[in-house]
Amino acid sequence: MLFMNTPYWRAVEREMQTVPNFKPKGSGFRVNGVTLTRYDDYKNAAAKLLYSWRRPDVTKRIAAIYRKSGTLFYDLEHEKIFGNFIKNNPFGGCKFYAAVFILSAEFNLRKCLSDTIINGAVNFEKNNLKGISADGYTLYKAAKTVYTNNPEITAAELFDKELVDDLILYIIFNGFLIAENGIKILEMELGK
């Protein structure tokens, strides 16, 4: 019998009841109808964030793109640019890295990145949004929300499937994970 009421804490309770140093194969827990393995740091953090959103439809969208993409990045160029940025700026904070992660996902925002980041801070006023796509604008607003803690995009807008593409939602989701958990979430992807 489990006494905790959230999937995250139930997983912790189950783990406390297991034999020490014994890792069962194929175990997991369900969050909003999606089974996640409980021994992977990324998946634990993702499950916690998804549970806090309490949106089964969003959970399914993110789980589907996670299985389909096989990476946490928008494309190979995004991974390369962000990886180089981390190597050249190893002392940024979680929100700083999250904002850069989100901004570096879109091609037109990448071009503005060098003007936007000044002395280890993100200056959103320096961004020239001329000619940016709807996805780029969504990413810009999400990055600004993560960095400033001032809601620039509402949950209704973010979770609307017609307004925000699944891949863009996935990038924003990973940005939120970086903001909450730090760059360690991406260490496996960057090969550190």
mmCIF file of the C-alpha atoms, coordinates in Angstrom:
data_MODEL
# 
_entry.id   MODEL 
# 
loop_
_atom_site.group_PDB 
_atom_site.id 
_atom_site.type_symbol 
_atom_site.label_atom_id 
_atom_site.label_alt_id 
_atom_site.label_comp_id 
_atom_site.label_asym_id 
_atom_site.label_entity_id 
_atom_site.label_seq_id 
_atom_site.pdbx_PDB_ins_code 
_atom_site.Cartn_x 
_atom_site.Cartn_y 
_atom_site.Cartn_z 
_atom_site.occupancy 
_atom_site.B_iso_or_equiv 
_atom_site.pdbx_formal_charge 
_atom_site.auth_seq_id 
_atom_site.auth_comp_id 
_atom_site.auth_asym_id 
_atom_site.auth_atom_id 
_atom_site.pdbx_PDB_model_num 
ATOM 1   C CA . MET A 1 1   ? 0.000  0.000  0.000   1.00 0.00 ? 1   MET A CA 1 
ATOM 2   C CA . LEU A 1 2   ? 1.308  3.418  -0.996  1.00 0.00 ? 2   LEU A CA 1 
ATOM 3   C CA . PHE A 1 3   ? 0.536  6.525  1.044   1.00 0.00 ? 3   PHE A CA 1 
ATOM 4   C CA . MET A 1 4   ? 1.776  9.303  -1.222  1.00 0.00 ? 4   MET A CA 1 
ATOM 5   C CA . ASN A 1 5   ? -0.658 11.007 -3.596  1.00 0.00 ? 5   ASN A CA 1 
ATOM 6   C CA . THR A 1 6   ? 1.550  12.138 -6.512  1.00 0.00 ? 6   THR A CA 1 
ATOM 7   C CA . PRO A 1 7   ? 3.296  9.931  -9.076  1.00 0.00 ? 7   PRO A CA 1 
ATOM 8   C CA . TYR A 1 8   ? 6.699  11.386 -8.221  1.00 0.00 ? 8   TYR A CA 1 
ATOM 9   C CA . TRP A 1 9   ? 6.409  10.702 -4.493  1.00 0.00 ? 9   TRP A CA 1 
ATOM 10  C CA . ARG A 1 10  ? 4.844  7.288  -5.102  1.00 0.00 ? 10  ARG A CA 1 
ATOM 11  C CA . ALA A 1 11  ? 7.921  6.384  -7.137  1.00 0.00 ? 11  ALA A CA 1 
ATOM 12  C CA . VAL A 1 12  ? 10.142 7.555  -4.281  1.00 0.00 ? 12  VAL A CA 1 
ATOM 13  C CA . GLU A 1 13  ? 8.080  5.509  -1.823  1.00 0.00 ? 13  GLU A CA 1 
ATOM 14  C CA . ARG A 1 14  ? 8.328  2.402  -4.045  1.00 0.00 ? 14  ARG A CA 1 
ATOM 15  C CA . GLU A 1 15  ? 12.074 2.911  -4.347  1.00 0.00 ? 15  GLU A CA 1 
ATOM 16  C CA . MET A 1 16  ? 12.421 3.083  -0.559  1.00 0.00 ? 16  MET A CA 1 
ATOM 17  C CA . GLN A 1 17  ? 10.680 -0.297 -0.322  1.00 0.00 ? 17  GLN A CA 1 
ATOM 18  C CA . THR A 1 18  ? 13.043 -2.048 -2.743  1.00 0.00 ? 18  THR A CA 1 
ATOM 19  C CA . VAL A 1 19  ? 16.157 -4.002 -1.932  1.00 0.00 ? 19  VAL A CA 1 
ATOM 20  C CA . PRO A 1 20  ? 19.261 -1.736 -1.794  1.00 0.00 ? 20  PRO A CA 1 
ATOM 21  C CA . ASN A 1 21  ? 21.345 -1.645 -5.016  1.00 0.00 ? 21  ASN A CA 1 
ATOM 22  C CA . PHE A 1 22  ? 18.650 -3.580 -6.862  1.00 0.00 ? 22  PHE A CA 1 
ATOM 23  C CA . LYS A 1 23  ? 17.344 -1.956 -10.007 1.00 0.00 ? 23  LYS A CA 1 
ATOM 24  C CA . PRO A 1 24  ? 14.305 -3.778 -11.418 1.00 0.00 ? 24  PRO A CA 1 
ATOM 25  C CA . LYS A 1 25  ? 14.117 -4.067 -15.196 1.00 0.00 ? 25  LYS A CA 1 
ATOM 26  C CA . GLY A 1 26  ? 11.257 -2.487 -17.059 1.00 0.00 ? 26  GLY A CA 1 
ATOM 27  C CA . SER A 1 27  ? 9.771  -0.682 -14.092 1.00 0.00 ? 27  SER A CA 1 
ATOM 28  C CA . GLY A 1 28  ? 8.171  2.696  -14.396 1.00 0.00 ? 28  GLY A CA 1 
ATOM 29  C CA . PHE A 1 29  ? 5.319  4.863  -13.306 1.00 0.00 ? 29  PHE A CA 1 
ATOM 30  C CA . ARG A 1 30  ? 2.476  6.626  -15.064 1.00 0.00 ? 30  ARG A CA 1 
ATOM 31  C CA . VAL A 1 31  ? 1.961  10.363 -15.359 1.00 0.00 ? 31  VAL A CA 1 
ATOM 32  C CA . ASN A 1 32  ? -1.260 11.482 -17.008 1.00 0.00 ? 32  ASN A CA 1 
ATOM 33  C CA . GLY A 1 33  ? -1.565 8.107  -18.736 1.00 0.00 ? 33  GLY A CA 1 
ATOM 34  C CA . VAL A 1 34  ? 2.017  7.931  -20.053 1.00 0.00 ? 34  VAL A CA 1 
ATOM 35  C CA . THR A 1 35  ? 4.496  5.434  -18.585 1.00 0.00 ? 35  THR A CA 1 
ATOM 36  C CA . LEU A 1 36  ? 7.891  6.892  -17.710 1.00 0.00 ? 36  LEU A CA 1 
ATOM 37  C CA . THR A 1 37  ? 10.903 5.019  -16.364 1.00 0.00 ? 37  THR A CA 1 
ATOM 38  C CA . ARG A 1 38  ? 11.708 6.197  -12.872 1.00 0.00 ? 38  ARG A CA 1 
ATOM 39  C CA . TYR A 1 39  ? 15.489 5.742  -12.919 1.00 0.00 ? 39  TYR A CA 1 
ATOM 40  C CA . ASP A 1 40  ? 16.364 8.347  -15.543 1.00 0.00 ? 40  ASP A CA 1 
ATOM 41  C CA . ASP A 1 41  ? 17.018 11.897 -14.321 1.00 0.00 ? 41  ASP A CA 1 
ATOM 42  C CA . TYR A 1 42  ? 15.519 13.559 -17.387 1.00 0.00 ? 42  TYR A CA 1 
ATOM 43  C CA . LYS A 1 43  ? 12.374 11.477 -17.166 1.00 0.00 ? 43  LYS A CA 1 
ATOM 44  C CA . ASN A 1 44  ? 11.952 12.153 -13.446 1.00 0.00 ? 44  ASN A CA 1 
ATOM 45  C CA . ALA A 1 45  ? 12.261 15.886 -13.992 1.00 0.00 ? 45  ALA A CA 1 
ATOM 46  C CA . ALA A 1 46  ? 9.945  15.699 -16.999 1.00 0.00 ? 46  ALA A CA 1 
ATOM 47  C CA . ALA A 1 47  ? 7.356  13.728 -15.061 1.00 0.00 ? 47  ALA A CA 1 
ATOM 48  C CA . LYS A 1 48  ? 7.443  16.238 -12.223 1.00 0.00 ? 48  LYS A CA 1 
ATOM 49  C CA . LEU A 1 49  ? 6.952  19.189 -14.585 1.00 0.00 ? 49  LEU A CA 1 
ATOM 50  C CA . LEU A 1 50  ? 4.234  17.428 -16.578 1.00 0.00 ? 50  LEU A CA 1 
ATOM 51  C CA . TYR A 1 51  ? 2.424  16.533 -13.389 1.00 0.00 ? 51  TYR A CA 1 
ATOM 52  C CA . SER A 1 52  ? 2.499  20.154 -12.253 1.00 0.00 ? 52  SER A CA 1 
ATOM 53  C CA . TRP A 1 53  ? 0.900  21.201 -15.565 1.00 0.00 ? 53  TRP A CA 1 
ATOM 54  C CA . ARG A 1 54  ? -1.931 18.637 -15.113 1.00 0.00 ? 54  ARG A CA 1 
ATOM 55  C CA . ARG A 1 55  ? -2.655 18.437 -18.824 1.00 0.00 ? 55  ARG A CA 1 
ATOM 56  C CA . PRO A 1 56  ? -2.945 14.864 -20.223 1.00 0.00 ? 56  PRO A CA 1 
ATOM 57  C CA . ASP A 1 57  ? -3.104 16.168 -23.801 1.00 0.00 ? 57  ASP A CA 1 
ATOM 58  C CA . VAL A 1 58  ? 0.199  18.033 -23.379 1.00 0.00 ? 58  VAL A CA 1 
ATOM 59  C CA . THR A 1 59  ? 1.784  15.000 -21.733 1.00 0.00 ? 59  THR A CA 1 
ATOM 60  C CA . LYS A 1 60  ? 0.868  12.867 -24.742 1.00 0.00 ? 60  LYS A CA 1 
ATOM 61  C CA . ARG A 1 61  ? 2.226  15.469 -27.181 1.00 0.00 ? 61  ARG A CA 1 
ATOM 62  C CA . ILE A 1 62  ? 5.548  15.757 -25.358 1.00 0.00 ? 62  ILE A CA 1 
ATOM 63  C CA . ALA A 1 63  ? 5.936  12.002 -24.854 1.00 0.00 ? 63  ALA A CA 1 
ATOM 64  C CA . ALA A 1 64  ? 5.260  11.415 -28.566 1.00 0.00 ? 64  ALA A CA 1 
ATOM 65  C CA . ILE A 1 65  ? 7.840  13.977 -29.733 1.00 0.00 ? 65  ILE A CA 1 
ATOM 66  C CA . TYR A 1 66  ? 10.373 12.656 -27.179 1.00 0.00 ? 66  TYR A CA 1 
ATOM 67  C CA . ARG A 1 67  ? 10.033 9.134  -28.587 1.00 0.00 ? 67  ARG A CA 1 
ATOM 68  C CA . LYS A 1 68  ? 10.033 10.379 -32.193 1.00 0.00 ? 68  LYS A CA 1 
ATOM 69  C CA . SER A 1 69  ? 12.917 12.858 -32.092 1.00 0.00 ? 69  SER A CA 1 
ATOM 70  C CA . GLY A 1 70  ? 15.477 10.937 -30.048 1.00 0.00 ? 70  GLY A CA 1 
ATOM 71  C CA . THR A 1 71  ? 17.095 14.216 -28.991 1.00 0.00 ? 71  THR A CA 1 
ATOM 72  C CA . LEU A 1 72  ? 16.270 17.158 -26.773 1.00 0.00 ? 72  LEU A CA 1 
ATOM 73  C CA . PHE A 1 73  ? 17.180 19.696 -29.457 1.00 0.00 ? 73  PHE A CA 1 
ATOM 74  C CA . TYR A 1 74  ? 15.350 21.239 -32.410 1.00 0.00 ? 74  TYR A CA 1 
ATOM 75  C CA . ASP A 1 75  ? 17.973 20.084 -34.919 1.00 0.00 ? 75  ASP A CA 1 
ATOM 76  C CA . LEU A 1 76  ? 21.699 19.322 -35.185 1.00 0.00 ? 76  LEU A CA 1 
ATOM 77  C CA . GLU A 1 77  ? 22.561 22.994 -35.634 1.00 0.00 ? 77  GLU A CA 1 
ATOM 78  C CA . HIS A 1 78  ? 20.709 23.835 -32.413 1.00 0.00 ? 78  HIS A CA 1 
ATOM 79  C CA . GLU A 1 79  ? 22.679 21.170 -30.563 1.00 0.00 ? 79  GLU A CA 1 
ATOM 80  C CA . LYS A 1 80  ? 25.982 22.404 -32.011 1.00 0.00 ? 80  LYS A CA 1 
ATOM 81  C CA . ILE A 1 81  ? 25.357 26.087 -31.262 1.00 0.00 ? 81  ILE A CA 1 
ATOM 82  C CA . PHE A 1 82  ? 24.115 25.448 -27.733 1.00 0.00 ? 82  PHE A CA 1 
ATOM 83  C CA . GLY A 1 83  ? 26.952 22.989 -27.004 1.00 0.00 ? 83  GLY A CA 1 
ATOM 84  C CA . ASN A 1 84  ? 29.545 25.554 -28.108 1.00 0.00 ? 84  ASN A CA 1 
ATOM 85  C CA . PHE A 1 85  ? 27.811 28.228 -26.090 1.00 0.00 ? 85  PHE A CA 1 
ATOM 86  C CA . ILE A 1 86  ? 27.989 26.106 -22.928 1.00 0.00 ? 86  ILE A CA 1 
ATOM 87  C CA . LYS A 1 87  ? 31.691 25.442 -23.466 1.00 0.00 ? 87  LYS A CA 1 
ATOM 88  C CA . ASN A 1 88  ? 32.395 29.165 -23.882 1.00 0.00 ? 88  ASN A CA 1 
ATOM 89  C CA . ASN A 1 89  ? 30.104 30.272 -21.010 1.00 0.00 ? 89  ASN A CA 1 
ATOM 90  C CA . PRO A 1 90  ? 30.443 27.638 -18.265 1.00 0.00 ? 90  PRO A CA 1 
ATOM 91  C CA . PHE A 1 91  ? 29.264 29.824 -15.367 1.00 0.00 ? 91  PHE A CA 1 
ATOM 92  C CA . GLY A 1 92  ? 25.730 30.868 -16.368 1.00 0.00 ? 92  GLY A CA 1 
ATOM 93  C CA . GLY A 1 93  ? 22.707 30.285 -14.201 1.00 0.00 ? 93  GLY A CA 1 
ATOM 94  C CA . CYS A 1 94  ? 19.806 27.946 -14.896 1.00 0.00 ? 94  CYS A CA 1 
ATOM 95  C CA . LYS A 1 95  ? 17.483 30.631 -16.246 1.00 0.00 ? 95  LYS A CA 1 
ATOM 96  C CA . PHE A 1 96  ? 20.243 32.067 -18.413 1.00 0.00 ? 96  PHE A CA 1 
ATOM 97  C CA . TYR A 1 97  ? 20.965 28.668 -19.986 1.00 0.00 ? 97  TYR A CA 1 
ATOM 98  C CA . ALA A 1 98  ? 17.243 27.991 -20.415 1.00 0.00 ? 98  ALA A CA 1 
ATOM 99  C CA . ALA A 1 99  ? 16.698 31.283 -22.256 1.00 0.00 ? 99  ALA A CA 1 
ATOM 100 C CA . VAL A 1 100 ? 19.696 30.654 -24.521 1.00 0.00 ? 100 VAL A CA 1 
ATOM 101 C CA . PHE A 1 101 ? 18.524 27.083 -25.169 1.00 0.00 ? 101 PHE A CA 1 
ATOM 102 C CA . ILE A 1 102 ? 15.110 28.310 -26.296 1.00 0.00 ? 102 ILE A CA 1 
ATOM 103 C CA . LEU A 1 103 ? 16.444 31.259 -28.309 1.00 0.00 ? 103 LEU A CA 1 
ATOM 104 C CA . SER A 1 104 ? 19.051 29.160 -30.132 1.00 0.00 ? 104 SER A CA 1 
ATOM 105 C CA . ALA A 1 105 ? 16.411 26.735 -31.450 1.00 0.00 ? 105 ALA A CA 1 
ATOM 106 C CA . GLU A 1 106 ? 15.075 28.994 -34.219 1.00 0.00 ? 106 GLU A CA 1 
ATOM 107 C CA . PHE A 1 107 ? 17.179 30.086 -37.206 1.00 0.00 ? 107 PHE A CA 1 
ATOM 108 C CA . ASN A 1 108 ? 16.295 33.809 -37.165 1.00 0.00 ? 108 ASN A CA 1 
ATOM 109 C CA . LEU A 1 109 ? 16.703 34.030 -33.385 1.00 0.00 ? 109 LEU A CA 1 
ATOM 110 C CA . ARG A 1 110 ? 20.147 32.395 -33.662 1.00 0.00 ? 110 ARG A CA 1 
ATOM 111 C CA . LYS A 1 111 ? 21.291 35.289 -35.832 1.00 0.00 ? 111 LYS A CA 1 
ATOM 112 C CA . CYS A 1 112 ? 20.330 37.779 -33.092 1.00 0.00 ? 112 CYS A CA 1 
ATOM 113 C CA . LEU A 1 113 ? 21.858 35.733 -30.273 1.00 0.00 ? 113 LEU A CA 1 
ATOM 114 C CA . SER A 1 114 ? 25.244 37.491 -30.222 1.00 0.00 ? 114 SER A CA 1 
ATOM 115 C CA . ASP A 1 115 ? 23.532 40.902 -29.886 1.00 0.00 ? 115 ASP A CA 1 
ATOM 116 C CA . THR A 1 116 ? 21.096 39.644 -27.249 1.00 0.00 ? 116 THR A CA 1 
ATOM 117 C CA . ILE A 1 117 ? 23.645 38.135 -24.831 1.00 0.00 ? 117 ILE A CA 1 
ATOM 118 C CA . ILE A 1 118 ? 25.784 40.840 -23.284 1.00 0.00 ? 118 ILE A CA 1 
ATOM 119 C CA . ASN A 1 119 ? 28.129 40.253 -20.325 1.00 0.00 ? 119 ASN A CA 1 
ATOM 120 C CA . GLY A 1 120 ? 26.485 37.003 -19.239 1.00 0.00 ? 120 GLY A CA 1 
ATOM 121 C CA . ALA A 1 121 ? 22.945 38.384 -19.318 1.00 0.00 ? 121 ALA A CA 1 
ATOM 122 C CA . VAL A 1 122 ? 20.135 38.203 -21.850 1.00 0.00 ? 122 VAL A CA 1 
ATOM 123 C CA . ASN A 1 123 ? 18.969 41.624 -23.031 1.00 0.00 ? 123 ASN A CA 1 
ATOM 124 C CA . PHE A 1 124 ? 15.683 41.025 -24.832 1.00 0.00 ? 124 PHE A CA 1 
ATOM 125 C CA . GLU A 1 125 ? 15.397 44.685 -25.853 1.00 0.00 ? 125 GLU A CA 1 
ATOM 126 C CA . LYS A 1 126 ? 18.339 44.220 -28.270 1.00 0.00 ? 126 LYS A CA 1 
ATOM 127 C CA . ASN A 1 127 ? 16.518 41.545 -30.282 1.00 0.00 ? 127 ASN A CA 1 
ATOM 128 C CA . ASN A 1 128 ? 15.336 42.625 -33.717 1.00 0.00 ? 128 ASN A CA 1 
ATOM 129 C CA . LEU A 1 129 ? 12.227 40.553 -34.360 1.00 0.00 ? 129 LEU A CA 1 
ATOM 130 C CA . LYS A 1 130 ? 11.754 41.814 -37.910 1.00 0.00 ? 130 LYS A CA 1 
ATOM 131 C CA . GLY A 1 131 ? 10.911 38.961 -40.270 1.00 0.00 ? 131 GLY A CA 1 
ATOM 132 C CA . ILE A 1 132 ? 10.568 36.365 -37.523 1.00 0.00 ? 132 ILE A CA 1 
ATOM 133 C CA . SER A 1 133 ? 8.157  33.439 -37.901 1.00 0.00 ? 133 SER A CA 1 
ATOM 134 C CA . ALA A 1 134 ? 5.240  32.679 -35.589 1.00 0.00 ? 134 ALA A CA 1 
ATOM 135 C CA . ASP A 1 135 ? 7.265  29.806 -34.083 1.00 0.00 ? 135 ASP A CA 1 
ATOM 136 C CA . GLY A 1 136 ? 10.209 32.144 -33.531 1.00 0.00 ? 136 GLY A CA 1 
ATOM 137 C CA . TYR A 1 137 ? 7.988  34.676 -31.792 1.00 0.00 ? 137 TYR A CA 1 
ATOM 138 C CA . THR A 1 138 ? 6.570  31.943 -29.542 1.00 0.00 ? 138 THR A CA 1 
ATOM 139 C CA . LEU A 1 139 ? 10.101 30.833 -28.654 1.00 0.00 ? 139 LEU A CA 1 
ATOM 140 C CA . TYR A 1 140 ? 11.122 34.446 -27.985 1.00 0.00 ? 140 TYR A CA 1 
ATOM 141 C CA . LYS A 1 141 ? 8.178  34.991 -25.626 1.00 0.00 ? 141 LYS A CA 1 
ATOM 142 C CA . ALA A 1 142 ? 8.823  31.671 -23.855 1.00 0.00 ? 142 ALA A CA 1 
ATOM 143 C CA . ALA A 1 143 ? 12.522 32.501 -23.386 1.00 0.00 ? 143 ALA A CA 1 
ATOM 144 C CA . LYS A 1 144 ? 11.606 35.908 -21.993 1.00 0.00 ? 144 LYS A CA 1 
ATOM 145 C CA . THR A 1 145 ? 9.104  34.273 -19.624 1.00 0.00 ? 145 THR A CA 1 
ATOM 146 C CA . VAL A 1 146 ? 11.685 31.778 -18.361 1.00 0.00 ? 146 VAL A CA 1 
ATOM 147 C CA . TYR A 1 147 ? 14.399 34.401 -17.919 1.00 0.00 ? 147 TYR A CA 1 
ATOM 148 C CA . THR A 1 148 ? 12.375 37.205 -16.313 1.00 0.00 ? 148 THR A CA 1 
ATOM 149 C CA . ASN A 1 149 ? 9.674  35.209 -14.450 1.00 0.00 ? 149 ASN A CA 1 
ATOM 150 C CA . ASN A 1 150 ? 7.203  37.617 -16.039 1.00 0.00 ? 150 ASN A CA 1 
ATOM 151 C CA . PRO A 1 151 ? 4.550  35.684 -17.989 1.00 0.00 ? 151 PRO A CA 1 
ATOM 152 C CA . GLU A 1 152 ? 4.840  36.743 -21.626 1.00 0.00 ? 152 GLU A CA 1 
ATOM 153 C CA . ILE A 1 153 ? 2.894  33.748 -22.929 1.00 0.00 ? 153 ILE A CA 1 
ATOM 154 C CA . THR A 1 154 ? -0.160 32.192 -21.332 1.00 0.00 ? 154 THR A CA 1 
ATOM 155 C CA . ALA A 1 155 ? -0.698 28.495 -20.700 1.00 0.00 ? 155 ALA A CA 1 
ATOM 156 C CA . ALA A 1 156 ? -3.735 28.582 -22.999 1.00 0.00 ? 156 ALA A CA 1 
ATOM 157 C CA . GLU A 1 157 ? -1.577 29.909 -25.851 1.00 0.00 ? 157 GLU A CA 1 
ATOM 158 C CA . LEU A 1 158 ? 1.285  27.531 -25.131 1.00 0.00 ? 158 LEU A CA 1 
ATOM 159 C CA . PHE A 1 159 ? -0.884 24.420 -24.974 1.00 0.00 ? 159 PHE A CA 1 
ATOM 160 C CA . ASP A 1 160 ? -3.055 25.272 -28.004 1.00 0.00 ? 160 ASP A CA 1 
ATOM 161 C CA . LYS A 1 161 ? -2.118 22.739 -30.686 1.00 0.00 ? 161 LYS A CA 1 
ATOM 162 C CA . GLU A 1 162 ? -3.108 25.105 -33.497 1.00 0.00 ? 162 GLU A CA 1 
ATOM 163 C CA . LEU A 1 163 ? -0.928 27.940 -32.202 1.00 0.00 ? 163 LEU A CA 1 
ATOM 164 C CA . VAL A 1 164 ? 2.143  26.022 -31.015 1.00 0.00 ? 164 VAL A CA 1 
ATOM 165 C CA . ASP A 1 165 ? 3.637  23.140 -32.983 1.00 0.00 ? 165 ASP A CA 1 
ATOM 166 C CA . ASP A 1 166 ? 4.541  19.968 -31.052 1.00 0.00 ? 166 ASP A CA 1 
ATOM 167 C CA . LEU A 1 167 ? 8.283  20.437 -31.649 1.00 0.00 ? 167 LEU A CA 1 
ATOM 168 C CA . ILE A 1 168 ? 8.170  24.064 -30.464 1.00 0.00 ? 168 ILE A CA 1 
ATOM 169 C CA . LEU A 1 169 ? 6.256  22.988 -27.347 1.00 0.00 ? 169 LEU A CA 1 
ATOM 170 C CA . TYR A 1 170 ? 8.901  20.306 -26.769 1.00 0.00 ? 170 TYR A CA 1 
ATOM 171 C CA . ILE A 1 171 ? 11.748 22.859 -27.018 1.00 0.00 ? 171 ILE A CA 1 
ATOM 172 C CA . ILE A 1 172 ? 9.951  25.200 -24.601 1.00 0.00 ? 172 ILE A CA 1 
ATOM 173 C CA . PHE A 1 173 ? 9.300  22.260 -22.255 1.00 0.00 ? 173 PHE A CA 1 
ATOM 174 C CA . ASN A 1 174 ? 13.020 21.379 -22.276 1.00 0.00 ? 174 ASN A CA 1 
ATOM 175 C CA . GLY A 1 175 ? 13.824 25.050 -21.617 1.00 0.00 ? 175 GLY A CA 1 
ATOM 176 C CA . PHE A 1 176 ? 11.573 24.953 -18.554 1.00 0.00 ? 176 PHE A CA 1 
ATOM 177 C CA . LEU A 1 177 ? 13.359 21.786 -17.413 1.00 0.00 ? 177 LEU A CA 1 
ATOM 178 C CA . ILE A 1 178 ? 16.734 23.520 -17.727 1.00 0.00 ? 178 ILE A CA 1 
ATOM 179 C CA . ALA A 1 179 ? 15.401 26.520 -15.764 1.00 0.00 ? 179 ALA A CA 1 
ATOM 180 C CA . GLU A 1 180 ? 14.216 24.262 -12.929 1.00 0.00 ? 180 GLU A CA 1 
ATOM 181 C CA . ASN A 1 181 ? 16.967 21.622 -12.880 1.00 0.00 ? 181 ASN A CA 1 
ATOM 182 C CA . GLY A 1 182 ? 20.025 23.215 -14.431 1.00 0.00 ? 182 GLY A CA 1 
ATOM 183 C CA . ILE A 1 183 ? 22.190 22.167 -17.324 1.00 0.00 ? 183 ILE A CA 1 
ATOM 184 C CA . LYS A 1 184 ? 22.658 18.670 -15.881 1.00 0.00 ? 184 LYS A CA 1 
ATOM 185 C CA . ILE A 1 185 ? 19.444 17.693 -17.705 1.00 0.00 ? 185 ILE A CA 1 
ATOM 186 C CA . LEU A 1 186 ? 21.294 18.013 -21.014 1.00 0.00 ? 186 LEU A CA 1 
ATOM 187 C CA . GLU A 1 187 ? 24.674 16.579 -19.975 1.00 0.00 ? 187 GLU A CA 1 
ATOM 188 C CA . MET A 1 188 ? 23.945 13.232 -21.614 1.00 0.00 ? 188 MET A CA 1 
ATOM 189 C CA . GLU A 1 189 ? 22.969 14.925 -24.883 1.00 0.00 ? 189 GLU A CA 1 
ATOM 190 C CA . LEU A 1 190 ? 26.058 17.139 -24.968 1.00 0.00 ? 190 LEU A CA 1 
ATOM 191 C CA . GLY A 1 191 ? 28.397 14.214 -24.256 1.00 0.00 ? 191 GLY A CA 1 
ATOM 192 C CA . LYS A 1 192 ? 29.805 15.594 -20.996 1.00 0.00 ? 192 LYS A CA 1 
# 
